[in-house]
Amino acid sequence: MCIKDIYAPPLRCFYLASRHKEAEIISEILLKAASEPEFRNILIKNPTSVLEQYDVSPEAKLIIQKSLKDLTQ
C-alpha cells in the first residue's frame, strides 16, 4: 500500500486534472471545426446549442467562441 492509496488527492490535483480535460475538449472542438466545414458552419451559426452538448465550463465556451471569431476573420 502506498500513501496515495490512503489519502485522497488534494483538491488542487483534481482542479488541474479537470482543467486539462477541458483543454482537451476545447482542442477537439476547434480541430473538428477546422477540418469539418459543416460542423464549423453549425458552430458559427448557433454556438450555444452545439456547445451545450459538451461538458465544459462557461469560460471554455467563451474561449471556443472567441477562437471561432478569430478563425473566421
CHARMM internal coordinates of N, CA and C (Angstrom, degrees):
IC EDIT
DIST 1 N 1 CA 1.4477
DIST 1 CA 1 C 1.5260
ANGL 1 N 1 CA 1 C 108.42
DIST 1 C 2 N 1.3079
ANGL 1 CA 1 C 2 N 115.38
DIHE 1 N 1 CA 1 C 2 N 139.47
DIST 2 N 2 CA 1.4584
ANGL 1 C 2 N 2 CA 117.97
DIHE 1 CA 1 C 2 N 2 CA 178.49
DIST 2 CA 2 C 1.5281
ANGL 2 N 2 CA 2 C 109.78
DIHE 1 C 2 N 2 CA 2 C -115.73
DIST 2 C 3 N 1.2987
ANGL 2 CA 2 C 3 N 116.14
DIHE 2 N 2 CA 2 C 3 N 170.42
DIST 3 N 3 CA 1.4644
ANGL 2 C 3 N 3 CA 121.10
DIHE 2 CA 2 C 3 N 3 CA -175.84
DIST 3 CA 3 C 1.5281
ANGL 3 N 3 CA 3 C 111.61
DIHE 2 C 3 N 3 CA 3 C -59.47
DIST 3 C 4 N 1.3254
ANGL 3 CA 3 C 4 N 117.65
DIHE 3 N 3 CA 3 C 4 N -39.07
DIST 4 N 4 CA 1.4616
ANGL 3 C 4 N 4 CA 118.55
DIHE 3 CA 3 C 4 N 4 CA -177.69
DIST 4 CA 4 C 1.5323
ANGL 4 N 4 CA 4 C 111.95
DIHE 3 C 4 N 4 CA 4 C -65.74
DIST 4 C 5 N 1.3305
ANGL 4 CA 4 C 5 N 117.75
DIHE 4 N 4 CA 4 C 5 N -20.64
DIST 5 N 5 CA 1.4623
ANGL 4 C 5 N 5 CA 120.55
DIHE 4 CA 4 C 5 N 5 CA 175.26
DIST 5 CA 5 C 1.5315
ANGL 5 N 5 CA 5 C 111.56
DIHE 4 C 5 N 5 CA 5 C -75.20
DIST 5 C 6 N 1.3164
ANGL 5 CA 5 C 6 N 116.53
DIHE 5 N 5 CA 5 C 6 N -27.78
DIST 6 N 6 CA 1.4580
ANGL 5 C 6 N 6 CA 121.08
DIHE 5 CA 5 C 6 N 6 CA -177.03
DIST 6 CA 6 C 1.5321
ANGL 6 N 6 CA 6 C 111.32
DIHE 5 C 6 N 6 CA 6 C -85.82
DIST 6 C 7 N 1.3186
ANGL 6 CA 6 C 7 N 115.94
DIHE 6 N 6 CA 6 C 7 N -43.44
DIST 7 N 7 CA 1.4591
ANGL 6 C 7 N 7 CA 120.68
DIHE 6 CA 6 C 7 N 7 CA -175.13
DIST 7 CA 7 C 1.5264
ANGL 7 N 7 CA 7 C 110.42
DIHE 6 C 7 N 7 CA 7 C -105.11
DIST 7 C 8 N 1.3075
ANGL 7 CA 7 C 8 N 115.32
DIHE 7 N 7 CA 7 C 8 N 139.16
DIST 8 N 8 CA 1.4724
ANGL 7 C 8 N 8 CA 120.11
DIHE 7 CA 7 C 8 N 8 CA 175.84
DIST 8 CA 8 C 1.5236
ANGL 8 N 8 CA 8 C 108.39
DIHE 7 C 8 N 8 CA 8 C -69.32
DIST 8 C 9 N 1.3222
ANGL 8 CA 8 C 9 N 117.08
DIHE 8 N 8 CA 8 C 9 N 149.84
DIST 9 N 9 CA 1.4599
ANGL 8 C 9 N 9 CA 118.88
DIHE 8 CA 8 C 9 N 9 CA 178.86
DIST 9 CA 9 C 1.5269
ANGL 9 N 9 CA 9 C 110.17
DIHE 8 C 9 N 9 CA 9 C -65.77
DIST 9 C 10 N 1.3087
ANGL 9 CA 9 C 10 N 117.57
DIHE 9 N 9 CA 9 C 10 N 148.98
DIST 10 N 10 CA 1.4560
ANGL 9 C 10 N 10 CA 120.03
DIHE 9 CA 9 C 10 N 10 CA -179.99
DIST 10 CA 10 C 1.5292
ANGL 10 N 10 CA 10 C 110.81
DIHE 9 C 10 N 10 CA 10 C -62.73
DIST 10 C 11 N 1.3048
ANGL 10 CA 10 C 11 N 115.07
DIHE 10 N 10 CA 10 C 11 N 156.05
DIST 11 N 11 CA 1.4632
ANGL 10 C 11 N 11 CA 121.20
DIHE 10 CA 10 C 11 N 11 CA -179.65
DIST 11 CA 11 C 1.5222
ANGL 11 N 11 CA 11 C 110.51
DIHE 10 C 11 N 11 CA 11 C -57.54
DIST 11 C 12 N 1.3117
ANGL 11 CA 11 C 12 N 117.21
DIHE 11 N 11 CA 11 C 12 N -36.39
DIST 12 N 12 CA 1.4612
ANGL 11 C 12 N 12 CA 120.87
DIHE 11 CA 11 C 12 N 12 CA -179.28
DIST 12 CA 12 C 1.5315
ANGL 12 N 12 CA 12 C 110.99
DIHE 11 C 12 N 12 CA 12 C -59.38
DIST 12 C 13 N 1.3151
ANGL 12 CA 12 C 13 N 117.86
DIHE 12 N 12 CA 12 C 13 N -39.52
DIST 13 N 13 CA 1.4640
ANGL 12 C 13 N 13 CA 121.16
DIHE 12 CA 12 C 13 N 13 CA 178.06
DIST 13 CA 13 C 1.5247
ANGL 13 N 13 CA 13 C 110.33
DIHE 12 C 13 N 13 CA 13 C -62.76
DIST 13 C 14 N 1.3185
ANGL 13 CA 13 C 14 N 116.32
DIHE 13 N 13 CA 13 C 14 N -41.94
DIST 14 N 14 CA 1.4610
ANGL 13 C 14 N 14 CA 120.26
DIHE 13 CA 13 C 14 N 14 CA 177.79
DIST 14 CA 14 C 1.5175
ANGL 14 N 14 CA 14 C 110.36
DIHE 13 C 14 N 14 CA 14 C -62.97
DIST 14 C 15 N 1.3353
ANGL 14 CA 14 C 15 N 116.49
DIHE 14 N 14 CA 14 C 15 N -44.23
DIST 15 N 15 CA 1.4610
ANGL 14 C 15 N 15 CA 121.72
DIHE 14 CA 14 C 15 N 15 CA 179.91
DIST 15 CA 15 C 1.5214
ANGL 15 N 15 CA 15 C 111.06
DIHE 14 C 15 N 15 CA 15 C -60.14
DIST 15 C 16 N 1.3218
ANGL 15 CA 15 C 16 N 117.14
DIHE 15 N 15 CA 15 C 16 N -45.54
DIST 16 N 16 CA 1.4560
ANGL 15 C 16 N 16 CA 120.81
DIHE 15 CA 15 C 16 N 16 CA -179.83
DIST 16 CA 16 C 1.5285
ANGL 16 N 16 CA 16 C 111.28
DIHE 15 C 16 N 16 CA 16 C -66.24
DIST 16 C 17 N 1.3197
ANGL 16 CA 16 C 17 N 117.23
DIHE 16 N 16 CA 16 C 17 N -38.30
DIST 17 N 17 CA 1.4565
ANGL 16 C 17 N 17 CA 120.96
DIHE 16 CA 16 C 17 N 17 CA 179.15
DIST 17 CA 17 C 1.5175
ANGL 17 N 17 CA 17 C 110.23
DIHE 16 C 17 N 17 CA 17 C -65.71
DIST 17 C 18 N 1.3357
ANGL 17 CA 17 C 18 N 117.51
DIHE 17 N 17 CA 17 C 18 N -41.03
DIST 18 N 18 CA 1.4599
ANGL 17 C 18 N 18 CA 119.31
DIHE 17 CA 17 C 18 N 18 CA 179.93
DIST 18 CA 18 C 1.5178
ANGL 18 N 18 CA 18 C 110.47
DIHE 17 C 18 N 18 CA 18 C -69.32
DIST 18 C 19 N 1.3302
ANGL 18 CA 18 C 19 N 117.94
DIHE 18 N 18 CA 18 C 19 N -35.73
DIST 19 N 19 CA 1.4712
ANGL 18 C 19 N 19 CA 121.23
DIHE 18 CA 18 C 19 N 19 CA 176.17
DIST 19 CA 19 C 1.5257
ANGL 19 N 19 CA 19 C 110.86
DIHE 18 C 19 N 19 CA 19 C -64.64
DIST 19 C 20 N 1.3245
ANGL 19 CA 19 C 20 N 116.35
DIHE 19 N 19 CA 19 C 20 N -39.60
DIST 20 N 20 CA 1.4600
ANGL 19 C 20 N 20 CA 120.43
DIHE 19 CA 19 C 20 N 20 CA 178.95
DIST 20 CA 20 C 1.5222
ANGL 20 N 20 CA 20 C 110.19
DIHE 19 C 20 N 20 CA 20 C -64.04
DIST 20 C 21 N 1.3175
ANGL 20 CA 20 C 21 N 117.24
DIHE 20 N 20 CA 20 C 21 N -43.79
DIST 21 N 21 CA 1.4524
ANGL 20 C 21 N 21 CA 121.65
DIHE 20 CA 20 C 21 N 21 CA 178.84
DIST 21 CA 21 C 1.5254
ANGL 21 N 21 CA 21 C 110.38
DIHE 20 C 21 N 21 CA 21 C -63.45
DIST 21 C 22 N 1.3207
ANGL 21 CA 21 C 22 N 116.41
DIHE 21 N 21 CA 21 C 22 N -41.99
DIST 22 N 22 CA 1.4596
ANGL 21 C 22 N 22 CA 120.66
DIHE 21 CA 21 C 22 N 22 CA 178.75
DIST 22 CA 22 C 1.5295
ANGL 22 N 22 CA 22 C 110.89
DIHE 21 C 22 N 22 CA 22 C -63.40
DIST 22 C 23 N 1.3197
ANGL 22 CA 22 C 23 N 116.95
DIHE 22 N 22 CA 22 C 23 N -39.99
DIST 23 N 23 CA 1.4639
ANGL 22 C 23 N 23 CA 120.89
DIHE 22 CA 22 C 23 N 23 CA 177.65
DIST 23 CA 23 C 1.5302
ANGL 23 N 23 CA 23 C 110.43
DIHE 22 C 23 N 23 CA 23 C -62.85
DIST 23 C 24 N 1.3215
ANGL 23 CA 23 C 24 N 117.23
DIHE 23 N 23 CA 23 C 24 N -37.65
DIST 24 N 24 CA 1.4636
ANGL 23 C 24 N 24 CA 120.97
DIHE 23 CA 23 C 24 N 24 CA 176.83
DIST 24 CA 24 C 1.5255
ANGL 24 N 24 CA 24 C 111.35
DIHE 23 C 24 N 24 CA 24 C -64.37
DIST 24 C 25 N 1.3254
ANGL 24 CA 24 C 25 N 116.93
DIHE 24 N 24 CA 24 C 25 N -40.04
DIST 25 N 25 CA 1.4573
ANGL 24 C 25 N 25 CA 121.04
DIHE 24 CA 24 C 25 N 25 CA 179.52
DIST 25 CA 25 C 1.5335
ANGL 25 N 25 CA 25 C 110.26
DIHE 24 C 25 N 25 CA 25 C -67.17
DIST 25 C 26 N 1.3310
ANGL 25 CA 25 C 26 N 117.06
DIHE 25 N 25 CA 25 C 26 N -42.77
DIST 26 N 26 CA 1.4706
ANGL 25 C 26 N 26 CA 120.94
DIHE 25 CA 25 C 26 N 26 CA 176.78
DIST 26 CA 26 C 1.5139
ANGL 26 N 26 CA 26 C 109.77
DIHE 25 C 26 N 26 CA 26 C -57.85
DIST 26 C 27 N 1.3145
ANGL 26 CA 26 C 27 N 116.44
DIHE 26 N 26 CA 26 C 27 N -47.67
DIST 27 N 27 CA 1.4572
ANGL 26 C 27 N 27 CA 121.48
DIHE 26 CA 26 C 27 N 27 CA 179.51
DIST 27 CA 27 C 1.5309
ANGL 27 N 27 CA 27 C 111.25
DIHE 26 C 27 N 27 CA 27 C -60.23
DIST 27 C 28 N 1.3257
ANGL 27 CA 27 C 28 N 116.37
DIHE 27 N 27 CA 27 C 28 N -43.51
DIST 28 N 28 CA 1.4603
ANGL 27 C 28 N 28 CA 121.59
DIHE 27 CA 27 C 28 N 28 CA 179.56
DIST 28 CA 28 C 1.5349
ANGL 28 N 28 CA 28 C 111.23
DIHE 27 C 28 N 28 CA 28 C -60.36
DIST 28 C 29 N 1.3230
ANGL 28 CA 28 C 29 N 116.61
DIHE 28 N 28 CA 28 C 29 N -44.74
DIST 29 N 29 CA 1.4683
ANGL 28 C 29 N 29 CA 120.95
DIHE 28 CA 28 C 29 N 29 CA -179.79
DIST 29 CA 29 C 1.5209
ANGL 29 N 29 CA 29 C 110.74
DIHE 28 C 29 N 29 CA 29 C -64.70
DIST 29 C 30 N 1.3241
ANGL 29 CA 29 C 30 N 116.98
DIHE 29 N 29 CA 29 C 30 N -45.41
DIST 30 N 30 CA 1.4620
ANGL 29 C 30 N 30 CA 120.25
DIHE 29 CA 29 C 30 N 30 CA -178.58
DIST 30 CA 30 C 1.5258
ANGL 30 N 30 CA 30 C 112.06
DIHE 29 C 30 N 30 CA 30 C -67.22
DIST 30 C 31 N 1.3228
ANGL 30 CA 30 C 31 N 117.06
DIHE 30 N 30 CA 30 C 31 N -37.99
DIST 31 N 31 CA 1.4677
ANGL 30 C 31 N 31 CA 119.50
DIHE 30 CA 30 C 31 N 31 CA 176.64
DIST 31 CA 31 C 1.5238
ANGL 31 N 31 CA 31 C 110.89
DIHE 30 C 31 N 31 CA 31 C -65.73
DIST 31 C 32 N 1.3190
ANGL 31 CA 31 C 32 N 116.30
DIHE 31 N 31 CA 31 C 32 N -39.35
DIST 32 N 32 CA 1.4662
ANGL 31 C 32 N 32 CA 120.23
DIHE 31 CA 31 C 32 N 32 CA 177.69
DIST 32 CA 32 C 1.5198
ANGL 32 N 32 CA 32 C 110.09
DIHE 31 C 32 N 32 CA 32 C -64.85
DIST 32 C 33 N 1.3193
ANGL 32 CA 32 C 33 N 116.97
DIHE 32 N 32 CA 32 C 33 N -41.81
DIST 33 N 33 CA 1.4677
ANGL 32 C 33 N 33 CA 120.79
DIHE 32 CA 32 C 33 N 33 CA 178.46
DIST 33 CA 33 C 1.5298
ANGL 33 N 33 CA 33 C 111.12
DIHE 32 C 33 N 33 CA 33 C -63.80
DIST 33 C 34 N 1.3179
ANGL 33 CA 33 C 34 N 116.71
DIHE 33 N 33 CA 33 C 34 N -36.23
DIST 34 N 34 CA 1.4623
ANGL 33 C 34 N 34 CA 120.46
DIHE 33 CA 33 C 34 N 34 CA -179.95
DIST 34 CA 34 C 1.5229
ANGL 34 N 34 CA 34 C 112.55
DIHE 33 C 34 N 34 CA 34 C -72.18
DIST 34 C 35 N 1.3232
ANGL 34 CA 34 C 35 N 116.79
DIHE 34 N 34 CA 34 C 35 N -31.27
DIST 35 N 35 CA 1.4675
ANGL 34 C 35 N 35 CA 119.50
DIHE 34 CA 34 C 35 N 35 CA -174.38
DIST 35 CA 35 C 1.5300
ANGL 35 N 35 CA 35 C 114.43
DIHE 34 C 35 N 35 CA 35 C -101.15
DIST 35 C 36 N 1.3277
ANGL 35 CA 35 C 36 N 117.40
DIHE 35 N 35 CA 35 C 36 N -15.18
DIST 36 N 36 CA 1.4643
ANGL 35 C 36 N 36 CA 120.40
DIHE 35 CA 35 C 36 N 36 CA -178.28
DIST 36 CA 36 C 1.5269
ANGL 36 N 36 CA 36 C 110.13
DIHE 35 C 36 N 36 CA 36 C -123.73
DIST 36 C 37 N 1.3318
ANGL 36 CA 36 C 37 N 116.93
DIHE 36 N 36 CA 36 C 37 N 99.46
DIST 37 N 37 CA 1.4674
ANGL 36 C 37 N 37 CA 120.83
DIHE 36 CA 36 C 37 N 37 CA -176.93
DIST 37 CA 37 C 1.5263
ANGL 37 N 37 CA 37 C 114.23
DIHE 36 C 37 N 37 CA 37 C -55.64
DIST 37 C 38 N 1.3120
ANGL 37 CA 37 C 38 N 117.62
DIHE 37 N 37 CA 37 C 38 N -37.88
DIST 38 N 38 CA 1.4676
ANGL 37 C 38 N 38 CA 120.08
DIHE 37 CA 37 C 38 N 38 CA -179.11
DIST 38 CA 38 C 1.5359
ANGL 38 N 38 CA 38 C 110.83
DIHE 37 C 38 N 38 CA 38 C -64.66
DIST 38 C 39 N 1.3270
ANGL 38 CA 38 C 39 N 116.30
DIHE 38 N 38 CA 38 C 39 N -46.02
DIST 39 N 39 CA 1.4657
ANGL 38 C 39 N 39 CA 120.76
DIHE 38 CA 38 C 39 N 39 CA 177.63
DIST 39 CA 39 C 1.5288
ANGL 39 N 39 CA 39 C 109.84
DIHE 38 C 39 N 39 CA 39 C -61.94
DIST 39 C 40 N 1.3321
ANGL 39 CA 39 C 40 N 116.65
DIHE 39 N 39 CA 39 C 40 N -44.13
DIST 40 N 40 CA 1.4710
ANGL 39 C 40 N 40 CA 121.30
DIHE 39 CA 39 C 40 N 40 CA -179.86
DIST 40 CA 40 C 1.5266
ANGL 40 N 40 CA 40 C 110.74
DIHE 39 C 40 N 40 CA 40 C -58.99
DIST 40 C 41 N 1.3339
ANGL 40 CA 40 C 41 N 117.43
DIHE 40 N 40 CA 40 C 41 N -44.68
DIST 41 N 41 CA 1.4566
ANGL 40 C 41 N 41 CA 120.72
DIHE 40 CA 40 C 41 N 41 CA -179.14
DIST 41 CA 41 C 1.5222
ANGL 41 N 41 CA 41 C 111.76
DIHE 40 C 41 N 41 CA 41 C -63.85
DIST 41 C 42 N 1.3207
ANGL 41 CA 41 C 42 N 116.83
DIHE 41 N 41 CA 41 C 42 N -41.92
DIST 42 N 42 CA 1.4697
ANGL 41 C 42 N 42 CA 120.44
DIHE 41 CA 41 C 42 N 42 CA 177.87
DIST 42 CA 42 C 1.5244
ANGL 42 N 42 CA 42 C 110.05
DIHE 41 C 42 N 42 CA 42 C -65.30
DIST 42 C 43 N 1.3076
ANGL 42 CA 42 C 43 N 116.68
DIHE 42 N 42 CA 42 C 43 N -41.66
DIST 43 N 43 CA 1.4602
ANGL 42 C 43 N 43 CA 121.72
DIHE 42 CA 42 C 43 N 43 CA -179.77
DIST 43 CA 43 C 1.5302
ANGL 43 N 43 CA 43 C 110.72
DIHE 42 C 43 N 43 CA 43 C -64.28
DIST 43 C 44 N 1.3261
ANGL 43 CA 43 C 44 N 117.12
DIHE 43 N 43 CA 43 C 44 N -38.84
DIST 44 N 44 CA 1.4585
ANGL 43 C 44 N 44 CA 120.86
DIHE 43 CA 43 C 44 N 44 CA 179.33
DIST 44 CA 44 C 1.5287
ANGL 44 N 44 CA 44 C 110.82
DIHE 43 C 44 N 44 CA 44 C -70.00
DIST 44 C 45 N 1.3297
ANGL 44 CA 44 C 45 N 116.62
DIHE 44 N 44 CA 44 C 45 N -42.09
DIST 45 N 45 CA 1.4634
ANGL 44 C 45 N 45 CA 120.59
DIHE 44 CA 44 C 45 N 45 CA -176.76
DIST 45 CA 45 C 1.5229
ANGL 45 N 45 CA 45 C 112.44
DIHE 44 C 45 N 45 CA 45 C -72.18
DIST 45 C 46 N 1.3172
ANGL 45 CA 45 C 46 N 117.36
DIHE 45 N 45 CA 45 C 46 N -37.55
DIST 46 N 46 CA 1.4596
ANGL 45 C 46 N 46 CA 120.12
DIHE 45 CA 45 C 46 N 46 CA -176.25
DIST 46 CA 46 C 1.5320
ANGL 46 N 46 CA 46 C 110.63
DIHE 45 C 46 N 46 CA 46 C -143.38
DIST 46 C 47 N 1.3308
ANGL 46 CA 46 C 47 N 116.53
DIHE 46 N 46 CA 46 C 47 N 69.78
DIST 47 N 47 CA 1.4656
ANGL 46 C 47 N 47 CA 119.23
DIHE 46 CA 46 C 47 N 47 CA -175.56
DIST 47 CA 47 C 1.5281
ANGL 47 N 47 CA 47 C 113.57
DIHE 46 C 47 N 47 CA 47 C -63.07
DIST 47 C 48 N 1.3189
ANGL 47 CA 47 C 48 N 117.49
DIHE 47 N 47 CA 47 C 48 N -33.73
DIST 48 N 48 CA 1.4570
ANGL 47 C 48 N 48 CA 120.10
DIHE 47 CA 47 C 48 N 48 CA -177.20
DIST 48 CA 48 C 1.5210
ANGL 48 N 48 CA 48 C 111.91
DIHE 47 C 48 N 48 CA 48 C -60.57
DIST 48 C 49 N 1.3273
ANGL 48 CA 48 C 49 N 116.41
DIHE 48 N 48 CA 48 C 49 N -47.88
DIST 49 N 49 CA 1.4714
ANGL 48 C 49 N 49 CA 118.68
DIHE 48 CA 48 C 49 N 49 CA -177.67
DIST 49 CA 49 C 1.5256
ANGL 49 N 49 CA 49 C 112.06
DIHE 48 C 49 N 49 CA 49 C -69.18
DIST 49 C 50 N 1.3128
ANGL 49 CA 49 C 50 N 117.43
DIHE 49 N 49 CA 49 C 50 N -35.54
DIST 50 N 50 CA 1.4653
ANGL 49 C 50 N 50 CA 120.16
DIHE 49 CA 49 C 50 N 50 CA 179.14
DIST 50 CA 50 C 1.5286
ANGL 50 N 50 CA 50 C 110.14
DIHE 49 C 50 N 50 CA 50 C -69.17
DIST 50 C 51 N 1.3223
ANGL 50 CA 50 C 51 N 116.65
DIHE 50 N 50 CA 50 C 51 N -45.92
DIST 51 N 51 CA 1.4673
ANGL 50 C 51 N 51 CA 120.55
DIHE 50 CA 50 C 51 N 51 CA -175.41
DIST 51 CA 51 C 1.5221
ANGL 51 N 51 CA 51 C 112.94
DIHE 50 C 51 N 51 CA 51 C -72.86
DIST 51 C 52 N 1.3345
ANGL 51 CA 51 C 52 N 117.62
DIHE 51 N 51 CA 51 C 52 N -17.97
DIST 52 N 52 CA 1.4678
ANGL 51 C 52 N 52 CA 120.07
DIHE 51 CA 51 C 52 N 52 CA 174.87
DIST 52 CA 52 C 1.5281
ANGL 52 N 52 CA 52 C 111.52
DIHE 51 C 52 N 52 CA 52 C -63.99
DIST 52 C 53 N 1.3174
ANGL 52 CA 52 C 53 N 116.74
DIHE 52 N 52 CA 52 C 53 N -22.09
DIST 53 N 53 CA 1.4612
ANGL 52 C 53 N 53 CA 121.74
DIHE 52 CA 52 C 53 N 53 CA -178.65
DIST 53 CA 53 C 1.5309
ANGL 53 N 53 CA 53 C 112.24
DIHE 52 C 53 N 53 CA 53 C -76.82
DIST 53 C 54 N 1.3236
ANGL 53 CA 53 C 54 N 117.10
DIHE 53 N 53 CA 53 C 54 N -11.53
DIST 54 N 54 CA 1.4599
ANGL 53 C 54 N 54 CA 121.71
DIHE 53 CA 53 C 54 N 54 CA -177.57
DIST 54 CA 54 C 1.5221
ANGL 54 N 54 CA 54 C 110.33
DIHE 53 C 54 N 54 CA 54 C -109.00
DIST 54 C 55 N 1.3021
ANGL 54 CA 54 C 55 N 115.93
DIHE 54 N 54 CA 54 C 55 N 143.05
DIST 55 N 55 CA 1.4601
ANGL 54 C 55 N 55 CA 122.04
DIHE 54 CA 54 C 55 N 55 CA -179.60
DIST 55 CA 55 C 1.5227
ANGL 55 N 55 CA 55 C 109.62
DIHE 54 C 55 N 55 CA 55 C -88.92
DIST 55 C 56 N 1.3442
ANGL 55 CA 55 C 56 N 115.04
DIHE 55 N 55 CA 55 C 56 N 77.51
DIST 56 N 56 CA 1.4542
ANGL 55 C 56 N 56 CA 120.58
DIHE 55 CA 55 C 56 N 56 CA 178.01
DIST 56 CA 56 C 1.5293
ANGL 56 N 56 CA 56 C 109.32
DIHE 55 C 56 N 56 CA 56 C -133.70
DIST 56 C 57 N 1.3023
ANGL 56 CA 56 C 57 N 115.50
DIHE 56 N 56 CA 56 C 57 N 160.30
DIST 57 N 57 CA 1.4593
ANGL 56 C 57 N 57 CA 121.78
DIHE 56 CA 56 C 57 N 57 CA -178.22
DIST 57 CA 57 C 1.5265
ANGL 57 N 57 CA 57 C 110.94
DIHE 56 C 57 N 57 CA 57 C -71.80
DIST 57 C 58 N 1.3229
ANGL 57 CA 57 C 58 N 116.67
DIHE 57 N 57 CA 57 C 58 N 161.85
DIST 58 N 58 CA 1.4683
ANGL 57 C 58 N 58 CA 119.92
DIHE 57 CA 57 C 58 N 58 CA 174.06
DIST 58 CA 58 C 1.5298
ANGL 58 N 58 CA 58 C 111.62
DIHE 57 C 58 N 58 CA 58 C -57.36
DIST 58 C 59 N 1.3248
ANGL 58 CA 58 C 59 N 116.85
DIHE 58 N 58 CA 58 C 59 N -35.40
DIST 59 N 59 CA 1.4641
ANGL 58 C 59 N 59 CA 120.94
DIHE 58 CA 58 C 59 N 59 CA 177.85
DIST 59 CA 59 C 1.5326
ANGL 59 N 59 CA 59 C 110.72
DIHE 58 C 59 N 59 CA 59 C -61.59
DIST 59 C 60 N 1.3204
ANGL 59 CA 59 C 60 N 116.87
DIHE 59 N 59 CA 59 C 60 N -42.77
DIST 60 N 60 CA 1.4657
ANGL 59 C 60 N 60 CA 120.94
DIHE 59 CA 59 C 60 N 60 CA 179.10
DIST 60 CA 60 C 1.5262
ANGL 60 N 60 CA 60 C 110.56
DIHE 59 C 60 N 60 CA 60 C -65.04
DIST 60 C 61 N 1.3152
ANGL 60 CA 60 C 61 N 116.73
DIHE 60 N 60 CA 60 C 61 N -38.63
DIST 61 N 61 CA 1.4717
ANGL 60 C 61 N 61 CA 120.45
DIHE 60 CA 60 C 61 N 61 CA 178.23
DIST 61 CA 61 C 1.5247
ANGL 61 N 61 CA 61 C 110.79
DIHE 60 C 61 N 61 CA 61 C -62.71
DIST 61 C 62 N 1.3323
ANGL 61 CA 61 C 62 N 116.45
DIHE 61 N 61 CA 61 C 62 N -39.40
DIST 62 N 62 CA 1.4674
ANGL 61 C 62 N 62 CA 119.76
DIHE 61 CA 61 C 62 N 62 CA 176.46
DIST 62 CA 62 C 1.5278
ANGL 62 N 62 CA 62 C 111.64
DIHE 61 C 62 N 62 CA 62 C -64.91
DIST 62 C 63 N 1.3106
ANGL 62 CA 62 C 63 N 116.47
DIHE 62 N 62 CA 62 C 63 N -39.45
DIST 63 N 63 CA 1.4712
ANGL 62 C 63 N 63 CA 120.85
DIHE 62 CA 62 C 63 N 63 CA 177.36
DIST 63 CA 63 C 1.5256
ANGL 63 N 63 CA 63 C 110.03
DIHE 62 C 63 N 63 CA 63 C -60.12
DIST 63 C 64 N 1.3124
ANGL 63 CA 63 C 64 N 116.44
DIHE 63 N 63 CA 63 C 64 N -43.94
DIST 64 N 64 CA 1.4639
ANGL 63 C 64 N 64 CA 120.74
DIHE 63 CA 63 C 64 N 64 CA 179.63
DIST 64 CA 64 C 1.5262
ANGL 64 N 64 CA 64 C 110.60
DIHE 63 C 64 N 64 CA 64 C -64.06
DIST 64 C 65 N 1.3173
ANGL 64 CA 64 C 65 N 116.58
DIHE 64 N 64 CA 64 C 65 N -45.78
DIST 65 N 65 CA 1.4650
ANGL 64 C 65 N 65 CA 120.11
DIHE 64 CA 64 C 65 N 65 CA -179.67
DIST 65 CA 65 C 1.5272
ANGL 65 N 65 CA 65 C 111.60
DIHE 64 C 65 N 65 CA 65 C -62.92
DIST 65 C 66 N 1.3343
ANGL 65 CA 65 C 66 N 117.49
DIHE 65 N 65 CA 65 C 66 N -41.63
DIST 66 N 66 CA 1.4688
ANGL 65 C 66 N 66 CA 120.45
DIHE 65 CA 65 C 66 N 66 CA 177.31
DIST 66 CA 66 C 1.5252
ANGL 66 N 66 CA 66 C 110.90
DIHE 65 C 66 N 66 CA 66 C -64.37
DIST 66 C 67 N 1.3198
ANGL 66 CA 66 C 67 N 116.39
DIHE 66 N 66 CA 66 C 67 N -39.67
DIST 67 N 67 CA 1.4666
ANGL 66 C 67 N 67 CA 120.33
DIHE 66 CA 66 C 67 N 67 CA 179.67
DIST 67 CA 67 C 1.5279
ANGL 67 N 67 CA 67 C 110.36
DIHE 66 C 67 N 67 CA 67 C -65.19
DIST 67 C 68 N 1.3138
ANGL 67 CA 67 C 68 N 116.71
DIHE 67 N 67 CA 67 C 68 N -38.89
DIST 68 N 68 CA 1.4650
ANGL 67 C 68 N 68 CA 120.12
DIHE 67 CA 67 C 68 N 68 CA 177.89
DIST 68 CA 68 C 1.5255
ANGL 68 N 68 CA 68 C 110.97
DIHE 67 C 68 N 68 CA 68 C -63.71
DIST 68 C 69 N 1.3224
ANGL 68 CA 68 C 69 N 116.61
DIHE 68 N 68 CA 68 C 69 N -41.48
DIST 69 N 69 CA 1.4619
ANGL 68 C 69 N 69 CA 120.06
DIHE 68 CA 68 C 69 N 69 CA 177.95
DIST 69 CA 69 C 1.5275
ANGL 69 N 69 CA 69 C 109.91
DIHE 68 C 69 N 69 CA 69 C -60.84
DIST 69 C 70 N 1.3313
ANGL 69 CA 69 C 70 N 116.31
DIHE 69 N 69 CA 69 C 70 N -41.79
DIST 70 N 70 CA 1.4595
ANGL 69 C 70 N 70 CA 120.40
DIHE 69 CA 69 C 70 N 70 CA 179.05
DIST 70 CA 70 C 1.5368
ANGL 70 N 70 CA 70 C 111.16
DIHE 69 C 70 N 70 CA 70 C -64.39
DIST 70 C 71 N 1.3259
ANGL 70 CA 70 C 71 N 117.10
DIHE 70 N 70 CA 70 C 71 N -37.29
DIST 71 N 71 CA 1.4619
ANGL 70 C 71 N 71 CA 120.74
DIHE 70 CA 70 C 71 N 71 CA -179.92
DIST 71 CA 71 C 1.5300
ANGL 71 N 71 CA 71 C 112.64
DIHE 70 C 71 N 71 CA 71 C -69.28
DIST 71 C 72 N 1.3285
ANGL 71 CA 71 C 72 N 115.76
DIHE 71 N 71 CA 71 C 72 N -32.84
DIST 72 N 72 CA 1.4641
ANGL 71 C 72 N 72 CA 119.43
DIHE 71 CA 71 C 72 N 72 CA -174.54
DIST 72 CA 72 C 1.5156
ANGL 72 N 72 CA 72 C 113.74
DIHE 71 C 72 N 72 CA 72 C -91.05
DIST 72 C 73 N 1.3292
ANGL 72 CA 72 C 73 N 118.12
DIHE 72 N 72 CA 72 C 73 N -4.90
DIST 73 N 73 CA 1.4683
ANGL 72 C 73 N 73 CA 120.07
DIHE 72 CA 72 C 73 N 73 CA 179.73
DIST 73 CA 73 C 1.4934
ANGL 73 N 73 CA 73 C 111.78
DIHE 72 C 73 N 73 CA 73 C -91.80
END
COOR INIT
IC SEED 1 N 1 CA 1 C
IC BUILD
